[in-house]
Amino acid sequence: MPDFLLPAPVQTMIDAINAGDTAAFVDAFTADGFVNDWGTVKAGADGVRSWADTDAIGAGARMTVLSAATDGDTTRIRFGWSSRVFNGESDGIFVVEGAKLASFTIPPSH
């Protein structure tokens, strides 16, 4: 499986999911950062933590990057996801702001 050179905040978020580390996951985002999962937006530390608890870390998720491309502050990936909530592949769009994530978006697949 290839390794991809991802912007540090993106890699930090992925590592936090795979380590089951909710505090590190929340800390990867800016104070007003958000997760947009198929149009459901969870913003700020409480929102990001809520998504991690229900859809990611709390669901035993593992995230594997399959492809990645970065253009400026935006990184687009294709990733494999395995959890008690969802299993399969999705696209992800990260926007980096400084040393943190401003957003992580999973657009609808259809």
matplotlib code that plots the C-alpha trace (Angstrom):
import matplotlib.pyplot as plt

x = [0.0, 1.5, 2.2, 1.2, 2.8, -0.1, -0.1, 0.6, -2.9, -4.5, -2.1, -2.7, -6.4, -6.1, -3.6, -6.0, -8.8, -6.7, -5.3, -8.8, -7.6, -10.6, -8.6, -6.0, -8.8, -10.5, -7.2, -6.4, -9.1, -9.2, -11.6, -14.3, -13.4, -16.0, -16.8, -19.3, -20.4, -22.8, -24.2, -24.5, -22.2, -20.7, -18.8, -16.5, -14.8, -18.1, -19.4, -16.2, -16.0, -19.7, -18.9, -15.8, -17.9, -20.7, -19.2, -15.5, -13.6, -16.6, -17.5, -14.1, -13.1, -10.0, -9.1, -6.7, -5.7, -5.9, -5.0, -4.2, -3.6, -2.9, -3.5, -2.7, -4.6, -6.9, -6.2, -8.5, -8.2, -9.9, -10.0, -11.1, -13.2, -14.0, -16.3, -19.4, -21.3, -19.9, -17.6, -16.3, -14.6, -15.3, -13.8, -12.5, -11.7, -9.6, -8.9, -5.9, -5.6, -2.2, -1.2, -4.8, -7.8, -10.5, -12.7, -13.0, -15.8, -17.1, -19.3, -22.2, -21.0, -23.9]
y = [0.0, 3.3, 6.1, 9.6, 12.8, 14.7, 18.1, 17.6, 18.6, 16.0, 13.3, 14.2, 13.8, 10.4, 9.2, 10.3, 8.3, 5.2, 5.5, 6.1, 9.4, 11.8, 14.6, 14.6, 14.4, 17.5, 19.3, 18.8, 21.4, 25.2, 26.5, 27.0, 24.0, 21.6, 18.2, 18.0, 14.4, 14.2, 17.6, 17.2, 19.8, 19.5, 22.7, 23.8, 21.6, 20.2, 19.4, 17.8, 15.7, 14.7, 13.4, 11.6, 9.9, 8.8, 8.3, 7.7, 7.0, 5.9, 3.5, 1.9, 3.5, 2.8, 5.1, 4.2, 6.8, 5.3, 8.4, 12.0, 15.3, 18.7, 22.1, 25.1, 24.7, 22.0, 18.3, 15.8, 12.1, 8.8, 6.7, 3.3, 3.3, 0.5, 1.0, -0.2, 2.7, 2.5, 0.3, 1.2, 4.0, 7.7, 10.9, 13.5, 17.1, 18.8, 22.6, 23.5, 26.8, 27.3, 24.3, 23.0, 21.8, 24.4, 21.6, 17.9, 17.3, 13.9, 14.7, 12.5, 9.7, 10.1]
z = [0.0, -1.0, 1.5, 0.6, 1.6, 3.1, 4.8, 8.5, 9.7, 7.4, 8.5, 12.1, 11.7, 10.0, 12.6, 15.4, 13.9, 13.4, 17.0, 18.5, 19.9, 20.1, 21.8, 19.0, 16.4, 17.9, 18.3, 14.6, 13.7, 14.1, 16.8, 14.2, 12.1, 10.9, 9.5, 6.7, 6.2, 3.2, 4.0, 7.8, 9.3, 12.8, 13.7, 16.4, 19.0, 20.3, 16.8, 15.7, 18.8, 18.3, 14.8, 16.0, 18.8, 16.5, 13.1, 13.5, 16.7, 18.6, 15.8, 15.7, 12.4, 10.4, 7.6, 4.7, 2.1, -1.4, -3.4, -2.6, -4.4, -2.8, -4.5, -2.3, 1.0, -0.3, -0.3, -1.9, -1.1, -1.9, 1.2, 2.5, 5.7, 8.0, 11.0, 12.7, 10.8, 7.3, 5.3, 1.8, -0.1, -0.1, -1.2, 1.3, 1.0, 3.5, 3.8, 5.8, 7.7, 9.2, 11.3, 11.6, 9.6, 8.7, 7.4, 6.4, 3.9, 2.7, -0.3, -1.3, -3.5, -6.0]

ax = plt.figure().add_subplot(projection="3d")
ax.plot(x, y, z, "-o")
ax.set_aspect("equal")
plt.show()
